[in-house]
Amino acid sequence: MEEDRERDSASQSPEYAAKRACDQCRLRKTKCDKESPCSNCRASNRVCSSHGSAQKPKEGRQRVLISSKYERKIDHFESRLAGIEDMLRNLATSISAVTVPNPAPENSASASSSSGPSRAADSLPVAGACDVFGARYETSAVTTPDVHGGSDEPDSAFEGQPSMTSQTAFASEFLEKAVARASLHELHPDMQSALSSLQQMAGMQNRSSSQEARFPHAKPLPKGGIRNLEMPPLEIAVALLREIKEKPPVSFNLIGSFMVIDDFADRCRKVYFATEDYSLSTFTVVNAMLLFILQEKTMDPSAAGLVKYRDLCRDNLETALASLPLMTPARRETAEALLLGTTYAIQNSRFTLAWQLNSAAAVIIQTLGYHRRSTDATEDPAAETRSAIFWFAYMYDKALALRFGRSSIIQDYDITVPTRLGPSIRVPDETWMSVWEQWIVHAEVMGKAYEQLFSPSALTRPPEERAESARRLGERLNEVAKDREVIARQIHAKGSVVGFDTRSPYSMDMVVFSDDVGHWSAMTLLYRAIPAPDGFPSSFSPECITAARHAFRGHSSCMQLVGTDLNMTAAYIHWTLFYVPFVPLIVMFCHIIETSNLSDLSMLSEFVDSLIPVCSISDSVEKFHRVSQVLYNVARLYVEAKAQQRQDEDMNIVGNDIDSYLSQLGFMPSIDPSAQAGAQFEQTHSDMGPNIASQQLGNWFLGNRIILGLVEEDIFGL
């Protein structure tokens, strides 16, 4: 009885209820005491087994009523928490990768691919290859396959201040969650597309840069070297030489103004009548100059037969540039070849290649002493040519250094050569000589802009000192602008420059209009360093915004001047909007985000529309249009979201999502997460301390370079 009483009490316990009958009892439909073994199995001498796990009794379902609005808010919080978790996970991985490196064993072909990223097993060249200023061009190399899954991508290029790049992982993850939310698509059909494009632009900051010096038209060197590469027919070359002696084309006078015609003819003879080996630099100079001459001639539809020879010179030029050795000899001809290669790279929006070529040229030119005044009492033509070579490299150096956020190769304090070109330098007339000198002054100001306003050293200065420097540099550019106005009045008085085609990219009226756009773009960059006054509804100073608007109006005038001529349009866009990045685009975008100014939004829309008919000019123009279109779409949707946020809390969430992303790009002040959502920026930027203001300026400068540098990136999926 006592045992039965204990068994009954045990059967009523929670543990007993959670147990399950054994397999044999369940199969025979008999009652099981749920012991191990059970009484039935002991009596029948069977194996007592139970494969089912204990099951808890089902709990009653609770009915919870949650509105769709709160469901979206819960999804919003969940996505933010997921982003934070991913950020912490990536941060921990990054820290472990930095503090605990896992070097690959030397001379080992059996390193495991799971031992961490290693470049020791990258493909190794078996045959010869030429290193071209950081780029590799395989001539006839056969590479060993990378069996370890290694990557041939280069290390990421230095991009200046790291404060923004280090936060990009969080921005990218956060945007991914934001785009995935169904509520965004329901709120606006274009919002998902716009945020997706922004996310891709964010991810481009911390990925390995694809901006390598690539030569898509280069050919493998034949067995006999460059001497066996095909050249345009001799009769074509002779006809061009006769023409440039009688009436040099404008492109030859400008691009090759440091080139003496007799010297060029002599180099053509060396290539076409090669009685002895000629240098790679000679071959480069000949093909580059023939290319530029043929480019201008083929603008005429009647010269369509010369297009194939133009393309042949282009292929030869890229092949020669790709074959230049890293340790090039310090000779004048080498510097000329590198400068002509720089010009070609800028024409094709390959600015990374242009920087590499011109930097090498600048080193050679300074080694030869071209930056110092000649000790002779009288300047000879050779000294004037050396001076022209130097100033070409100087102008390229200052513009490209500012574009990449780096210090210049050539320093102003080391220069003694005069800026005035000698009479032996070929320019069309005295007006062109004045334009040349204006370009030199403009380059000097751009070099000082980086040094005094945006360099790491400049960002440690008090904002008031930077603002004073910006105003002084702006006054220097305004002096140049006054001289340009005199030239413009002369052009209008004459109607056009005598002897020049007004529909040419090198016509004086086109140069003056495009220089005016470049002037206001530079003024926008300078005035960006001036803090906005207290209470002003934008973080940009009134001078900066005014300069940006002038630049947009100047762009409209230039596009009206070029009309439907794609050659003129290409020259204008590549040398005015791309060569020195069009900063007003970013300033106007940020200003619209801050102030929701509808007239400025309309101006930005007109700018984007002006690029649509000319997207076929080149891949870089199409990429620039895509970036501009994305910025406009985001600005338009942001303005709409801010206008609706008082009526719709969901649009407030959308606006805050874009706020968070843009702050990661440096385009907006970073907002305290604890601050009330939707806080206006005028409540924060006027109260910034010097350190915060400097950091924001540095972040904006970096974000500006990254976005405008996308013309060299693969963004066709944007």
C-alpha positions as MATLAB code, in Angstrom:
seq = 'MEEDRERDSASQSPEYAAKRACDQCRLRKTKCDKESPCSNCRASNRVCSSHGSAQKPKEGRQRVLISSKYERKIDHFESRLAGIEDMLRNLATSISAVTVPNPAPENSASASSSSGPSRAADSLPVAGACDVFGARYETSAVTTPDVHGGSDEPDSAFEGQPSMTSQTAFASEFLEKAVARASLHELHPDMQSALSSLQQMAGMQNRSSSQEARFPHAKPLPKGGIRNLEMPPLEIAVALLREIKEKPPVSFNLIGSFMVIDDFADRCRKVYFATEDYSLSTFTVVNAMLLFILQEKTMDPSAAGLVKYRDLCRDNLETALASLPLMTPARRETAEALLLGTTYAIQNSRFTLAWQLNSAAAVIIQTLGYHRRSTDATEDPAAETRSAIFWFAYMYDKALALRFGRSSIIQDYDITVPTRLGPSIRVPDETWMSVWEQWIVHAEVMGKAYEQLFSPSALTRPPEERAESARRLGERLNEVAKDREVIARQIHAKGSVVGFDTRSPYSMDMVVFSDDVGHWSAMTLLYRAIPAPDGFPSSFSPECITAARHAFRGHSSCMQLVGTDLNMTAAYIHWTLFYVPFVPLIVMFCHIIETSNLSDLSMLSEFVDSLIPVCSISDSVEKFHRVSQVLYNVARLYVEAKAQQRQDEDMNIVGNDIDSYLSQLGFMPSIDPSAQAGAQFEQTHSDMGPNIASQQLGNWFLGNRIILGLVEEDIFGL';
ca = [
       0.000    0.000    0.000;
       2.795    2.353    0.880;
       4.476    1.697   -2.489;
       1.221    2.321   -4.365;
       0.751    5.537   -2.400;
       4.272    6.718   -3.323;
       3.740    5.717   -6.939;
       0.468    7.685   -7.099;
       2.081   10.752   -5.547;
       4.988   10.502   -7.987;
       2.612   10.231  -10.919;
       1.088   13.549   -9.919;
       4.423   15.395   -9.765;
       5.431   17.808  -12.578;
       8.494   15.731  -13.459;
       6.280   12.644  -13.943;
       3.890   14.580  -16.181;
       6.783   15.748  -18.324;
       8.031   12.187  -18.894;
       6.924   10.139  -21.855;
       5.761    6.476  -22.014;
       8.341    4.043  -23.340;
       8.268    2.892  -26.957;
       7.038   -0.656  -26.129;
       4.079    0.543  -24.026;
       3.067    3.125  -26.591;
       3.253    0.484  -29.321;
       1.021   -1.937  -27.345;
      -1.307    0.773  -26.040;
      -0.668   -0.248  -22.422;
      -0.269    1.966  -19.414;
       3.369    2.741  -18.601;
       4.630    3.727  -15.153;
       7.346    5.754  -16.945;
      10.121    4.242  -14.875;
      13.382    3.128  -16.430;
      12.894    0.278  -17.115;
       9.110    0.314  -16.682;
       7.251   -2.494  -14.910;
       5.733   -3.909  -18.115;
       9.151   -4.240  -19.797;
      10.647   -5.829  -16.665;
       7.823   -8.389  -16.514;
       8.073   -9.229  -20.237;
      11.891   -9.165  -20.198;
      11.946   -6.588  -23.018;
      14.348   -3.748  -23.687;
      12.770   -0.591  -22.354;
      13.625    2.338  -24.572;
      12.250    5.808  -25.150;
      13.432    8.007  -28.044;
      11.135   10.931  -27.410;
      12.328   13.878  -25.376;
      10.414   15.394  -22.550;
       7.759   17.746  -23.757;
       6.395   20.638  -21.880;
       2.660   21.107  -21.961;
       1.515   23.690  -24.463;
       0.885   27.093  -23.043;
      -2.228   28.950  -23.870;
      -1.833   31.542  -26.644;
      -2.075   35.148  -25.659;
      -3.799   37.553  -27.968;
      -1.811   40.765  -28.425;
      -3.172   43.652  -30.454;
      -0.429   45.816  -32.022;
      -1.184   48.468  -34.634;
       0.742   48.557  -37.906;
       2.374   51.831  -36.854;
       3.932   50.230  -33.785;
       4.935   47.184  -35.814;
       6.959   49.454  -38.089;
       8.545   51.123  -35.086;
       9.502   47.737  -33.655;
      11.024   46.791  -37.011;
      12.903   50.086  -36.972;
      14.400   49.399  -33.537;
      15.191   45.809  -34.466;
      17.116   46.880  -37.572;
      19.114   49.403  -35.578;
      20.037   46.783  -32.975;
      21.034   44.364  -35.720;
      23.241   47.027  -37.249;
      24.924   47.683  -33.916;
      25.520   43.965  -33.406;
      27.103   43.661  -36.853;
      29.205   46.752  -36.242;
      30.539   45.344  -32.965;
      31.212   41.990  -34.606;
      33.122   43.638  -37.475;
      34.981   45.871  -35.040;
      36.092   42.873  -32.995;
      37.232   41.113  -36.158;
      39.157   44.186  -37.303;
      40.866   44.602  -33.948;
      41.910   40.957  -33.848;
      43.223   41.194  -37.403;
      45.345   44.212  -36.503;
      46.628   43.097  -33.125;
      47.180   39.439  -33.960;
      48.646   39.301  -37.468;
      48.901   35.927  -39.115;
      51.822   36.162  -41.514;
      52.094   33.527  -44.191;
      55.187   31.343  -43.995;
      57.907   32.400  -46.380;
      58.667   30.213  -49.373;
      55.736   27.980  -48.566;
      53.320   26.777  -51.174;
      51.190   24.845  -48.719;
      49.817   27.701  -46.649;
      46.225   27.058  -45.786;
      43.687   29.429  -47.235;
      41.961   29.506  -43.856;
      44.940   31.017  -42.080;
      43.795   34.566  -42.784;
      44.222   36.954  -45.704;
      47.691   36.727  -47.137;
      49.265   37.984  -50.311;
      52.185   35.601  -50.166;
      50.392   33.216  -52.468;
      49.393   35.788  -55.065;
      50.124   35.005  -58.672;
      53.806   35.205  -59.508;
      54.989   36.400  -62.936;
      56.924   33.783  -64.810;
      57.770   35.941  -67.809;
      58.667   39.606  -67.940;
      56.356   42.381  -66.882;
      56.817   46.120  -66.526;
      55.912   48.054  -63.387;
      54.463   51.383  -64.452;
      54.316   53.750  -61.468;
      52.305   51.360  -59.320;
      50.492   49.495  -62.109;
      51.410   46.174  -63.670;
      51.155   45.639  -67.389;
      51.895   42.107  -68.500;
      53.669   41.953  -71.835;
      54.034   38.238  -72.339;
      53.832   36.966  -68.799;
      52.231   33.688  -67.873;
      50.990   33.750  -64.298;
      50.664   30.882  -61.898;
      47.051   30.380  -60.851;
      46.291   31.383  -57.299;
      45.177   28.112  -55.762;
      44.618   29.672  -52.355;
      41.912   32.076  -53.406;
      44.132   35.099  -52.959;
      43.281   38.404  -54.542;
      45.261   40.389  -57.073;
      43.666   43.631  -55.909;
      46.066   46.322  -54.673;
      46.148   47.625  -51.139;
      43.629   50.366  -50.509;
      44.906   53.817  -51.418;
      45.337   56.390  -48.657;
      42.292   58.642  -48.533;
      43.235   61.261  -45.958;
      41.390   61.603  -42.649;
      40.297   58.148  -41.408;
      37.567   59.339  -39.051;
      34.803   58.877  -41.600;
      36.047   55.724  -43.283;
      36.235   53.894  -39.959;
      32.494   54.408  -39.480;
      31.444   53.305  -42.954;
      30.792   49.687  -41.949;
      28.036   50.811  -39.607;
      26.560   53.172  -42.211;
      26.501   50.456  -44.851;
      24.872   47.912  -42.523;
      22.391   50.471  -41.261;
      21.349   51.454  -44.783;
      20.987   47.809  -45.756;
      18.495   47.301  -42.940;
      16.719   50.540  -43.785;
      16.300   49.621  -47.445;
      15.030   46.152  -46.516;
      12.160   47.550  -44.464;
       8.894   47.218  -46.329;
       7.590   50.432  -44.806;
      10.061   52.541  -46.790;
       8.866   51.142  -50.091;
       5.281   51.695  -49.029;
       5.994   55.300  -48.096;
       7.555   56.254  -51.447;
       8.261   54.046  -54.464;
      11.569   55.808  -55.190;
      12.876   55.736  -51.623;
      14.166   52.179  -51.769;
      16.103   52.872  -54.983;
      17.599   56.101  -53.651;
      18.722   54.585  -50.357;
      20.122   51.552  -52.163;
      22.264   53.826  -54.342;
      23.415   55.754  -51.287;
      24.369   52.514  -49.611;
      26.536   51.530  -52.583;
      28.252   54.916  -52.521;
      28.929   54.443  -48.808;
      30.434   51.021  -49.379;
      32.873   52.426  -51.940;
      34.754   54.277  -49.205;
      36.265   51.265  -47.482;
      36.657   48.849  -50.356;
      39.915   48.383  -52.176;
      40.189   51.122  -54.741;
      39.951   50.064  -58.351;
      41.728   53.215  -59.479;
      44.726   51.567  -61.046;
      46.714   52.810  -63.998;
      44.993   50.707  -66.620;
      45.684   50.730  -70.356;
      42.687   49.177  -72.111;
      44.061   49.892  -75.594;
      47.624   48.727  -74.990;
      48.924   45.876  -77.120;
      51.458   43.191  -76.231;
      54.900   44.163  -77.426;
      55.940   42.200  -80.520;
      59.084   40.136  -80.497;
      61.228   42.949  -81.853;
      59.897   45.548  -79.394;
      58.313   48.910  -80.157;
      60.107   49.154  -83.514;
      57.767   46.497  -84.891;
      54.563   48.273  -83.868;
      52.527   49.619  -86.770;
      52.605   53.386  -87.365;
      50.378   55.622  -89.516;
      51.524   55.687  -93.164;
      54.525   57.849  -93.935;
      52.573   60.085  -96.311;
      50.085   60.889  -93.526;
      52.877   61.822  -91.115;
      54.632   63.971  -93.739;
      51.408   65.808  -94.556;
      50.811   66.537  -90.878;
      54.363   67.797  -90.392;
      54.033   70.176  -93.329;
      50.733   71.440  -91.983;
      51.971   72.153  -88.459;
      54.975   74.042  -89.864;
      52.751   76.266  -91.987;
      49.822   76.637  -89.583;
      50.138   74.765  -86.292;
      46.802   73.508  -84.952;
      45.645   75.056  -81.702;
      45.950   71.768  -79.844;
      49.614   71.494  -80.840;
      50.276   75.048  -79.674;
      48.674   74.467  -76.281;
      49.247   70.831  -75.402;
      52.697   70.767  -76.952;
      53.720   74.382  -76.465;
      56.989   73.178  -74.931;
      57.680   71.155  -78.073;
      59.878   72.765  -80.732;
      58.494   71.901  -84.178;
      61.929   71.105  -85.609;
      62.625   68.790  -82.669;
      59.331   67.001  -83.244;
      60.080   66.580  -86.949;
      63.505   65.166  -86.080;
      61.930   62.611  -83.736;
      59.458   61.583  -86.426;
      62.404   60.928  -88.741;
      64.021   58.746  -86.073;
      60.892   56.620  -85.841;
      60.015   56.423  -89.549;
      63.600   56.139  -90.829;
      65.155   54.158  -88.000;
      68.792   53.591  -88.856;
      69.479   52.921  -85.194;
      67.490   52.154  -82.083;
      65.417   54.994  -80.672;
      64.248   55.370  -77.094;
      60.850   54.487  -75.709;
      60.409   58.164  -74.818;
      60.913   59.166  -78.466;
      58.270   56.676  -79.552;
      55.906   57.991  -76.845;
      56.342   61.645  -77.825;
      55.809   60.974  -81.545;
      52.623   58.974  -81.053;
      51.232   61.357  -78.424;
      51.679   64.444  -80.603;
      50.314   62.689  -83.697;
      47.330   61.593  -81.608;
      46.538   65.122  -80.402;
      46.868   66.542  -83.928;
      44.646   63.830  -85.401;
      42.096   64.305  -82.612;
      41.615   67.917  -83.661;
      41.534   67.110  -87.374;
      38.975   64.316  -86.994;
      36.538   66.776  -85.424;
      35.785   67.638  -89.043;
      33.415   64.981  -90.475;
      35.232   65.190  -93.810;
      38.363   63.750  -92.136;
      36.703   60.456  -91.200;
      39.440   58.568  -93.042;
      41.958   59.649  -90.399;
      40.048   58.092  -87.494;
      41.759   54.707  -87.860;
      45.188   56.376  -87.723;
      44.125   58.378  -84.671;
      43.127   55.151  -82.940;
      46.399   53.523  -84.009;
      48.398   56.328  -82.362;
      46.245   55.968  -79.247;
      47.008   52.246  -79.043;
      50.723   52.883  -79.549;
      50.730   55.592  -76.873;
      49.100   53.338  -74.280;
      51.466   50.505  -75.181;
      54.447   52.814  -74.728;
      53.190   54.234  -71.420;
      52.535   50.738  -70.118;
      56.087   49.737  -71.021;
      57.852   52.655  -69.326;
      60.169   51.340  -66.600;
      59.857   52.559  -63.039;
      63.413   53.927  -63.012;
      63.231   56.209  -66.036;
      66.326   58.237  -66.999;
      66.337   61.909  -66.002;
      66.252   63.411  -69.490;
      64.199   66.169  -71.057;
      62.633   63.782  -73.555;
      61.504   61.497  -70.736;
      59.828   64.414  -68.952;
      58.080   65.420  -72.185;
      56.812   61.872  -72.709;
      55.440   61.718  -69.157;
      53.736   65.122  -69.467;
      52.086   64.166  -72.746;
      50.955   60.933  -71.105;
      49.505   62.990  -68.242;
      47.566   65.122  -70.716;
      46.195   62.017  -72.405;
      45.177   60.520  -69.039;
      43.335   63.704  -68.007;
      41.529   63.822  -71.349;
      40.219   60.339  -70.617;
      39.429   60.961  -66.911;
      42.117   58.559  -65.685;
      43.244   60.846  -62.905;
      45.056   58.220  -60.876;
      47.231   57.457  -63.889;
      47.679   61.189  -64.506;
      48.888   61.683  -60.921;
      51.396   58.854  -61.225;
      52.796   60.026  -64.566;
      53.007   63.692  -63.620;
      54.594   62.924  -60.244;
      57.347   61.026  -62.040;
      57.734   63.916  -64.490;
      57.930   66.459  -61.643;
      60.734   64.512  -59.970;
      62.721   64.363  -63.222;
      62.127   68.052  -63.964;
      63.369   69.109  -60.541;
      66.332   66.758  -60.870;
      67.232   68.570  -64.095;
      66.819   71.949  -62.366;
      64.066   73.291  -64.609;
      62.439   74.985  -61.608;
      65.398   77.328  -61.112;
      66.199   80.504  -63.002;
      68.977   80.147  -65.537;
      72.303   81.635  -64.503;
      72.837   83.043  -68.001;
      72.397   86.761  -68.373;
      70.231   86.283  -71.465;
      67.469   83.704  -71.760;
      68.001   81.391  -74.710;
      65.183   79.436  -76.419;
      66.293   76.216  -74.718;
      65.869   77.823  -71.283;
      62.426   79.115  -72.257;
      61.423   75.616  -73.344;
      62.639   74.186  -70.046;
      60.563   76.808  -68.237;
      57.447   75.827  -70.207;
      58.012   72.147  -69.393;
      58.265   72.994  -65.701;
      55.095   75.098  -65.577;
      53.132   72.366  -67.331;
      54.155   69.904  -64.628;
      53.467   72.541  -61.944;
      49.880   73.174  -63.057;
      49.121   69.471  -63.265;
      50.757   68.833  -59.891;
      48.719   71.410  -57.969;
      45.371   70.423  -59.463;
      45.831   66.664  -59.123;
      47.272   66.928  -55.605;
      44.193   68.849  -54.472;
      41.953   66.313  -56.171;
      43.515   63.427  -54.236;
      43.988   65.336  -50.978;
      47.769   65.058  -50.998;
      50.663   67.455  -50.725;
      52.232   68.722  -53.929;
      55.416   67.283  -55.373;
      56.613   70.793  -56.312;
      56.837   73.381  -53.528;
      56.440   77.098  -54.205;
      59.345   78.102  -51.985;
      61.705   76.100  -54.207;
      60.833   77.925  -57.452;
      62.823   80.784  -58.942;
      61.935   80.461  -62.635;
      59.692   83.349  -63.840;
      56.057   82.697  -64.721;
      56.262   84.817  -67.868;
      56.912   82.593  -70.855;
      59.597   83.566  -73.305;
      58.944   84.704  -76.890;
      60.132   81.393  -78.321;
      57.173   79.546  -76.780;
      54.446   79.090  -79.375;
      51.037   80.407  -78.403;
      48.433   81.746  -80.851;
      48.710   85.367  -79.691;
      49.320   87.634  -76.704;
      45.865   86.868  -75.345;
      46.780   83.221  -74.996;
      49.949   84.237  -73.171;
      47.803   86.060  -70.592;
      45.533   83.030  -70.222;
      48.581   80.832  -69.652;
      49.754   83.075  -66.803;
      46.262   83.045  -65.286;
      46.340   79.258  -65.270;
      49.643   79.303  -63.388;
      48.246   81.671  -60.737;
      45.115   79.531  -60.425;
      47.274   76.440  -59.874;
      49.296   78.278  -57.228;
      46.124   79.213  -55.331;
      44.855   75.622  -55.494;
      48.109   74.401  -53.996;
      47.852   76.921  -51.169;
      44.192   75.988  -50.639;
      45.125   72.462  -49.662;
      48.099   73.606  -47.591;
      46.261   76.343  -45.659;
      42.671   75.064  -45.550;
      42.306   71.294  -45.904;
      45.592   69.606  -45.037;
      45.935   67.825  -41.662;
      48.069   70.723  -40.458;
      45.502   73.290  -41.608;
      42.698   71.495  -39.790;
      44.515   72.055  -36.490;
      44.350   75.834  -36.998;
      41.558   77.878  -35.414;
      38.574   78.312  -37.766;
      39.084   82.082  -37.750;
      42.599   81.727  -39.159;
      41.426   79.346  -41.858;
      38.646   81.754  -42.799;
      41.148   84.607  -43.123;
      43.371   82.466  -45.344;
      40.369   81.542  -47.488;
      39.486   85.202  -47.997;
      43.061   86.103  -48.976;
      43.185   83.280  -51.513;
      39.774   84.320  -52.821;
      41.030   87.872  -53.361;
      43.938   86.469  -55.374;
      41.559   84.564  -57.633;
      39.323   87.615  -58.001;
      42.301   89.552  -59.356;
      42.711   86.872  -62.014;
      38.984   87.065  -62.769;
      39.274   90.804  -63.443;
      41.999   90.151  -66.002;
      39.792   87.516  -67.609;
      36.948   90.029  -67.891;
      39.254   92.254  -69.929;
      39.950   89.349  -72.275;
      36.221   88.626  -72.542;
      35.508   92.229  -73.572;
      38.220   91.997  -76.218;
      36.659   88.820  -77.591;
      33.221   90.390  -77.783;
      34.687   93.423  -79.527;
      36.397   91.268  -82.156;
      33.564   88.795  -82.469;
      36.076   85.951  -82.326;
      39.794   85.459  -82.271;
      41.151   85.935  -85.779;
      42.252   82.686  -87.373;
      40.482   80.404  -84.939;
      37.366   78.312  -85.245;
      34.854   79.561  -82.705;
      33.340   76.082  -82.611;
      36.645   74.548  -81.543;
      37.207   73.393  -77.959;
      40.282   75.609  -78.007;
      38.532   78.793  -79.188;
      39.119   81.730  -76.887;
      35.458   82.307  -76.062;
      35.123   78.670  -75.005;
      38.244   78.958  -72.863;
      36.970   82.119  -71.145;
      33.548   80.635  -70.383;
      34.991   77.399  -69.033;
      37.599   79.281  -66.996;
      34.769   81.259  -65.423;
      33.140   78.010  -64.282;
      36.490   76.830  -62.939;
      36.907   80.139  -61.101;
      33.587   79.886  -59.261;
      34.175   76.225  -58.518;
      37.498   77.146  -56.907;
      35.872   80.016  -54.997;
      33.263   77.591  -53.681;
      36.011   75.349  -52.358;
      37.844   78.264  -50.732;
      34.732   79.720  -49.116;
      33.796   76.295  -47.771;
      36.476   76.897  -45.142;
      34.648   80.023  -43.888;
      32.286   79.127  -41.002;
      28.656   80.137  -41.342;
      27.559   83.024  -39.103;
      25.550   82.263  -35.979;
      21.888   81.764  -36.686;
      22.417   81.099  -40.389;
      20.212   78.173  -41.481;
      23.079   76.395  -43.247;
      26.507   75.169  -42.229;
      27.886   76.800  -45.407;
      28.741   80.472  -45.426;
      26.678   82.816  -47.641;
      29.797   83.435  -49.778;
      30.172   79.712  -50.416;
      26.549   79.265  -51.463;
      26.677   82.325  -53.734;
      29.831   81.055  -55.446;
      28.217   77.651  -56.007;
      25.193   79.271  -57.639;
      27.466   81.316  -59.922;
      29.214   78.100  -60.958;
      25.906   76.453  -61.881;
      24.880   79.471  -63.946;
      28.264   79.478  -65.674;
      27.815   75.801  -66.490;
      24.491   76.574  -68.151;
      26.176   79.242  -70.294;
      28.910   76.811  -71.358;
      26.406   74.118  -72.292;
      24.521   76.659  -74.418;
      27.768   77.648  -76.133;
      28.794   74.100  -77.035;
      25.321   73.263  -78.298;
      25.220   69.810  -79.849;
      28.954   69.652  -80.572;
      30.101   66.587  -78.615;
      33.794   67.370  -79.140;
      33.470   70.764  -77.489;
      31.328   69.284  -74.741;
      33.873   66.545  -74.061;
      36.707   69.070  -73.768;
      34.649   71.261  -71.439;
      33.478   68.461  -69.129;
      36.808   66.628  -68.895;
      38.933   69.729  -68.302;
      36.518   71.893  -66.287;
      34.207   69.596  -64.323;
      36.530   66.601  -63.879;
      40.121   67.897  -63.901;
      39.461   69.995  -60.802;
      36.360   68.336  -59.260;
      33.142   70.323  -59.516;
      32.779   71.132  -55.816;
      29.557   73.202  -56.238;
      27.666   69.964  -56.899;
      28.368   68.688  -53.378;
      27.891   72.089  -51.747;
      24.531   72.615  -53.413;
      23.415   69.105  -52.483;
      24.328   69.596  -48.819;
      22.740   73.048  -48.742;
      19.458   71.659  -50.082;
      19.520   68.892  -47.477;
      19.930   71.449  -44.702;
      17.544   74.163  -45.883;
      15.084   72.429  -48.274;
      15.597   75.341  -50.689;
      13.331   74.626  -53.654;
      14.981   77.086  -56.063;
      18.368   75.473  -55.462;
      16.752   72.052  -55.909;
      15.462   73.233  -59.284;
      18.954   74.448  -60.214;
      20.389   71.051  -59.302;
      17.723   69.387  -61.445;
      18.677   71.535  -64.449;
      22.331   70.609  -63.970;
      21.510   66.887  -63.984;
      19.292   67.272  -67.055;
      22.061   69.094  -68.944;
      24.244   65.977  -68.720;
      21.675   63.569  -70.166;
      22.295   64.344  -73.883;
      26.081   63.994  -73.512;
      26.319   60.746  -71.533;
      27.495   58.977  -74.680;
      30.746   60.969  -74.752;
      32.574   58.646  -72.381;
      32.061   56.252  -69.495;
      33.264   58.906  -67.060;
      30.573   61.364  -68.193;
      27.923   58.686  -67.790;
      29.238   57.855  -64.311;
      29.243   61.532  -63.347;
      25.648   61.834  -64.509;
      24.660   58.789  -62.435;
      26.263   60.224  -59.313;
      24.594   63.597  -59.925;
      21.241   61.897  -60.517;
      21.526   59.937  -57.264;
      22.349   63.093  -55.310;
      19.409   64.916  -56.860;
      17.010   62.037  -56.155;
      18.123   61.876  -52.531;
      17.821   65.654  -52.126;
      14.334   65.693  -53.640;
      13.093   62.771  -51.543;
      14.704   64.223  -48.433;
      12.939   67.541  -48.928;
       9.651   65.683  -49.367;
      10.293   63.587  -46.249;
      11.055   66.667  -44.153;
       7.947   68.412  -45.455;
       5.750   65.456  -44.448;
       7.393   64.518  -41.167;
       5.014   66.604  -39.069;
       2.031   64.784  -40.529;
       3.606   61.333  -40.702;
       5.969   59.868  -38.118;
       7.124   57.263  -40.641;
       8.546   59.985  -42.901;
      10.366   61.326  -39.850;
      12.072   57.936  -39.551;
      13.037   58.080  -43.234;
      14.537   61.539  -42.803;
      16.549   60.392  -39.808;
      17.841   57.399  -41.775;
      19.222   59.702  -44.475;
      20.585   62.060  -41.804;
      22.598   59.245  -40.264;
      24.000   58.171  -43.614;
      24.949   61.654  -44.794;
      26.726   62.357  -41.517;
      28.907   59.307  -42.229;
      29.852   60.824  -45.586;
      30.861   64.050  -43.853;
      28.128   66.001  -45.641;
      26.206   66.843  -42.469;
      27.151   67.446  -38.836;
      27.093   64.322  -36.697;
      24.028   64.429  -34.469;
      23.892   63.151  -30.927;
      21.817   59.962  -30.976;
      20.123   61.017  -27.753;
      18.921   64.213  -29.347;
      15.317   64.466  -30.372;
      14.644   63.017  -33.809;
      14.276   65.599  -36.515;
      16.324   68.266  -34.735;
      17.294   71.013  -37.113;
      20.931   71.568  -37.916;
      20.931   75.254  -37.159;
      20.670   74.277  -33.515;
      24.014   72.486  -33.657;
      26.451   73.978  -36.154;
      26.615   77.422  -34.600;
      27.548   75.919  -31.240;
      30.383   73.754  -32.550;
      33.738   74.077  -30.915;
      36.903   74.574  -32.990;
      37.814   70.887  -32.907;
      34.372   69.729  -34.021;
      34.240   72.337  -36.783;
      37.674   71.290  -38.038;
      36.721   67.621  -38.000;
      33.525   68.362  -39.900;
      35.456   70.359  -42.527;
      37.971   67.550  -42.942;
      35.215   64.955  -43.232;
      33.387   67.055  -45.803;
      36.577   67.464  -47.859;
      37.149   63.709  -47.801;
      33.533   62.911  -48.663;
      33.638   65.422  -51.504;
      36.750   63.768  -52.983;
      35.276   60.291  -52.656;
      31.969   61.124  -54.336;
      33.507   63.170  -57.172;
      36.187   60.520  -57.601;
      33.564   57.942  -58.543;
      34.118   58.785  -62.236;
      37.041   56.341  -62.004;
      35.095   53.638  -60.180;
      32.850   50.858  -61.437;
      29.442   52.315  -60.560;
      27.321   51.061  -63.434;
      25.251   49.126  -60.899;
      24.442   52.325  -59.019;
];
